[in-house]
Amino acid sequence: MAATPPAYDLAIRTDEQRIRKALAGAARTPFWLEDPGRPAPQPALNGSTDADLLVVGGGYCGLWTALIAKEADPSLDVVLVEGNEIAWAASGRNGGFVEASLTHGTENGRRHFADELPILDALAAENFAGFEATLTRHGIDAEFQKEGVLAVATEPHQVDELRAAVTGSTTFYDRDELGALVKSPLYRAGLMQHEGAALVHPAKLAWGLKAACLRLGVRIYENTPVTDIKDQGATVRAATWAGSVRARRVALATNGFPSLLKRNRLLTVPIYDYVLMTEPLTDAQVREIGWVRRFGISDTSRQFHYYRMTSDNRILWGGYDAVYHKGGTIRPEHDQNPETFTRLADHFLRTFPQLGDVKFSHAWGGMIDMCTQLAAFQGRAMGGKVAYSSGFTGLGVAATRYGATVMLDLLDGKDTVRTRVKMAKRKPLPIPPEPVLYPAVRVIRNAIARSDRNGGRDGLILKAANAFGFSFDS
């Protein structure tokens, strides 16, 4: 008897004409950024200025850093500079999954932080609670919904893996039970994570944090890229295109973009992730798939998909491919990948064949910062006047807030639980430079695909990489 092919076997594809019809006319821009509430950008910095704290980068990590610093000390003069507009990069392009984990999941946490996992879990819960409390305190309408995240098994071996992962905060569903939550012919089982998981409108979150910062007196300059930082003894000088900022302390929140610290440039690599967004589903279509609650979903393959419902009944569908462009380049044209869009549409239609006439309104991509431990790291430079946090690897919506608190502790010279854990003291293994990196990534991606086809069993390449402390995922 022949083995059943994987649910997302690349050798099998939905009808090509059906895929082309579903993608026809899809806007190649992030859906989230089209919201009518999008604020106008703040003026660029023109000239020189001084600050107590300079935050470089206006994504989540930078915004959280500026907001928390200003809340703690209203007299502090805080300047935040963003090279483009707030929310234009990962903070306005992601899927909006808010997960408490600081370690990219329990399995990865055991691999890299086994002896500190209880501490990190406690810090994660504290950070998640602080995240929610901040939205309430500042009246930030980020469409925050705390319905949990459902992990689904689409392959036989994943059923036992989900069953073994049951804890007091999860509920296991077999194939028949799962139909009460959401219906797909590919689902074999599911595990609902009830705590430490939510969804947001990602751009509204960034814009809300920006508005809160401005209300508290943070000076924000958009379209102001920093080109260099220099240690000037008691201060650090950051050069911009049309001026400079001199600050006593600097927090670097540039994430996947080349670090302003040369020592960190081999610690992260830009990886592109891609998503589709459907047109709003009708009530009848929602009933067809039975997905009426606002929880997120992800499958449990190494090359995994993540998906969620929006407030107007669209389905965001992303993941699977994680694309590294040769040379680690970050370019606007990389935001488009027709091959990946076709693959995602195919996988969507296999998962929800009930929605066969669905059309996608948007298709876009964006860059995330990946490091070899798949979890963020923090540290200091320039005699403690500079702190940094990077390497969130696609799980940064909540973890960036934690990174901000660590940077502020480090800049204040505080001895806290956050500054004593390995994340703040040990760097991930460096990523090989070109010309080695591009072929190495292709080898690893092929090994991950083979693992999914082979019942989740890692081959020699992945085993060797894990033995040396390199973690990989899609």
BELBELCOR-V985807 format. One record per pair of residues at least 24 apart in sequence whose C-alpha atoms are under 6 Angstrom apart, sorted by the first residue. I is the first residue (numbers start at 1). GAP is how many residues later the second one is. Records with the same first field share a line. If there is no record, write none. Layout:
I=GAP, GAP
This chain:
14=332
22=337, 338
23=337
26=334, 335, 336
27=335
28=334, 335, 336
29=335
30=63, 334
32=171
42=179, 180
43=178, 179
44=177, 178, 179, 180
45=176
46=196, 197
47=196
48=195, 196, 197
49=196
50=195, 196, 197
51=26, 27, 196
52=25, 195, 196
53=25, 194, 196, 197
54=25, 26, 193, 196
55=25, 195, 196
56=24, 25, 196, 197
57=24, 25, 196, 197
58=24, 28
59=32
61=192, 339, 343
62=191
64=337, 340
65=339
67=146
78=140
79=139, 140, 141
80=140
81=139, 140, 141, 143
82=140, 141, 142
83=140, 141, 142
84=138, 139
85=137
87=116, 119
92=110, 111
96=103, 104, 105, 106
97=102
98=99, 100, 101, 299, 300
99=97, 98
100=24, 28, 96
102=297
103=272
104=271
140=68
142=58, 59, 62, 63
143=57, 58
144=55, 56
145=53, 54
146=52
147=147, 148
148=45, 46, 49, 50, 147
149=43, 44, 146, 147, 148
150=41, 42, 147
151=39, 40, 146, 147, 148
152=37, 38, 147
153=34, 35, 36, 146, 147
154=32, 33, 34
157=298
159=30
169=25
170=24
182=107, 108, 109
183=106, 107
184=167, 168
249=136, 137
250=136
251=135, 136, 137
252=136
255=114, 135
256=112, 113
266=164, 165
267=104, 163, 164
268=101, 102, 103, 123
269=100, 101
270=97, 98, 99
271=52, 53, 96, 97
272=50, 51, 94, 95
273=49, 92, 93
274=44, 90, 91
275=42, 43, 88, 89
276=40, 41, 86, 87
277=38, 39, 83, 84, 85
278=36, 37, 81, 82, 83
279=35, 80, 81, 82
280=33, 34
281=32, 33
302=171
303=171
320=154
322=152
326=112
335=29, 30, 31
368=26
369=24
372=56, 98, 99
373=55, 98
377=46, 47
378=46
379=45
